[in-house]
Amino acid sequence: MTATIAVLPPQVADQIAAGEVVERPASVVKELVENALDAGAQAIRVDIEDGGKSLIRVSDDGSGMSRVDAELALSRHATSKIRETADLIGVGTFGFRGEALPAIASVSRFELETSVDGRTGTRLRAVGGKREGVDDAVRQRGTTVTVRALFYNTPARRKFLRAQATETRAVVEVVTVLALTRPEVAFTLASDERPLIDVRPAARAIDRVHALWGREFADTLVPVAHREGPLEVRGFAQRPAQAKPAGRKGHVFVRGRPIRDPFILRAGEAGYRSTIAPGDRPSLILFLDLPGDAVDVNVHPAKLEVRFRDKFFVEKVVEQAVRAALGPLTAAAPLGAGDSGLGAWAAAGGSAVPLEMFASDSRAPGPEPRAPSLLQVFDTYIIFQTDSGVAIVDQHSAHERVLFERAMHQLTGDGAPAQRLLLPLTLEFTAPELEAIDAHRESLRRVGYEVEPFSGRAVVVHTAPNPHPRFDAARCLGELVADLAGGRFGGWANRLERFAATYACRAAIKAGQRLDADEMRELVMRLLAATLPAHDVHGRPTVVQLPKDELERRFGRT
């Protein structure tokens, strides 16, 4: 009987492997650049033509390979990264599967030049996976891999490639992401001899972000730095005020390796709850570092996915990391604009409001610094001096943040002390609004409104909250119920958060209301004691800080 199972010829096996690893030109670029980084390169240049379909060339100044290693590199399952099964746990390099180069060579016209010492080198050529020669070569220390006519021998695969512009964008994305992983490495990308990326080595990750995407975007970010147990989360989160429904950048790296994990990004977005409008999606660049035995990086052919030993722990810590990053008041100012006593105090997690946060006066008697003068302008903004500049508080946004956090405590606790009205209010509502009152009756009671049906469309209000002296209980209740009935604050994942946000917006001090000195001071102090003081429930900043050095620059003092 003739056997129906046969061992595949090596060339066919290589082309199958190529299907796993090499989907498009960008996949080739990814594998070759990762190899260069693993080789310790400090400068990497990528050249492509026709979106990479005609030519891909990756050159580096890494460690290079000897002739023996260069020849072995085109053998399947050959790798310098692992020797035994145990090495798969906690592998710290980008590549380790040992199939990228032979897979690429099997579907292209392939050439490799490499040198270990910068004097003697090796040139190796292959066409469709078949080696055509090995020669001496002269080049600087490092390696250059040239890939021509990708998928020339698999026309069905080549037909699935996209237009040149689309393939070029995919290559740009790959190089951009890898450039984020190694700020200390220089990256250059040229398409048809036109430079697309040219970034020099950077001392700080934010400088690399600036070089890749521009200062305007970099200035919308705040740093993330948080550790819990074995997991450290670093990176950047976009300030809530700049979050938009589309166009966000979302990148996750685990142990320095870029991965695709929508759940990690979703956990990061959860850290924004109550600071951005529902539907907005902030940009996140997150680097997760944890022990090698806590994550399996060998679950995807192209190493784009990982499996965490404790997925829920990782997502919880990511959410906490982003929320902590948004807490300081410096989140309302561009990154790198300088800290102030406000931000430093908030970052320290203070629960009381120290006078040291304000600018001190050396002439003031006694050991305590003198509290600053507060100035209200346009009956909307509160201005005061800090140790490093000037702070401007939006009174409505600030009070909205204060009331939101207070309402959340009331809704999840015993409720708020209410003011019993000497003359109960009788108010009329529409049928949908009466349904909203009935659905939220307990929440209304917890924030201070005791409401009961009267007759027809009327209700009687016996008690009301008293968040500030100018509070209009009837107007607030009417607007609150109308919003709840009309779904104006819809989209909140948490029903209580939606109610608290709606109440805070309607109950807060309004723009245009004049405040006295005591009211301004109390508002600022309550804002600074909030958990997330930098933004209101819509994502707008509560505080804008103008650094002293910016003032001096404007007046020509620097």
Number of C-alpha atoms within 10 A of each C-alpha: 3 4 5 5 6 6 6 9 8 13 16 12 15 25 23 14 19 22 16 15 22 24 16 22 24 24 18 26 25 22 20 25 26 18 22 28 23 17 18 15 21 18 20 23 20 25 22 26 18 16 26 26 25 17 20 25 23 24 23 28 23 24 20 26 21 16 21 9 13 21 16 15 19 25 18 18 13 19 18 12 17 17 10 7 7 9 12 18 16 17 19 16 16 21 23 21 18 18 23 31 24 26 27 28 28 31 29 24 23 27 21 23 26 31 27 20 15 15 11 16 24 23 22 21 19 21 18 23 24 15 16 12 10 17 11 14 15 14 19 19 20 25 28 25 22 21 27 21 16 27 27 18 16 14 11 10 15 17 9 10 16 13 11 14 11 12 19 23 13 19 24 20 14 19 22 20 19 20 24 21 18 17 21 18 21 19 23 20 22 18 20 13 10 11 12 15 19 13 22 17 17 17 11 10 18 22 18 25 23 16 17 18 12 12 13 10 15 21 18 21 29 25 23 22 16 19 16 14 8 10 16 18 24 20 23 25 28 27 31 30 22 18 23 16 11 11 10 15 11 19 21 20 23 18 19 17 23 22 17 16 16 12 13 23 22 15 20 27 21 18 21 28 19 24 25 23 23 19 13 19 23 25 26 23 22 26 23 21 18 18 12 14 13 16 20 17 25 18 11 13 16 18 18 15 18 18 14 15 12 10 13 13 13 22 18 16 23 31 21 20 26 29 23 20 27 28 22 25 28 28 29 25 23 19 18 13 15 17 18 24 20 23 22 15 20 25 16 10 16 14 13 13 17 17 15 16 21 23 22 17 13 10 8 11 9 8 7 12 18 17 18 17 12 17 16 20 12 10 15 18 22 21 20 18 21 21 17 18 19 18 19 19 24 23 26 24 30 28 26 29 30 25 26 26 21 17 25 20 16 19 21 11 10 10 19 20 16 17 14 15 12 8 9 13 16 15 16 15 16 14 12 14 20 19 15 18 24 14 13 17 15 16 20 25 20 23 25 23 23 20 22 15 15 13 9 10 13 16 18 16 22 19 21 27 23 17 17 12 9 14 17 15 18 14 11 19 20 15 16 26 24 19 19 22 20 13 11 12 18 17 12 16 11 10 12 16 20 23 24 25 27 22 24 28 23 22 27 23 25 19 14 13 13 17 19 10 13 9 13 20 17 11 21 21 16 19 26 28 19 23 19 24 29 32 26 30 28 20 22 21 25 26 27 19 27 20 19 18 15 15 14 11 10 10 9 8 9 9
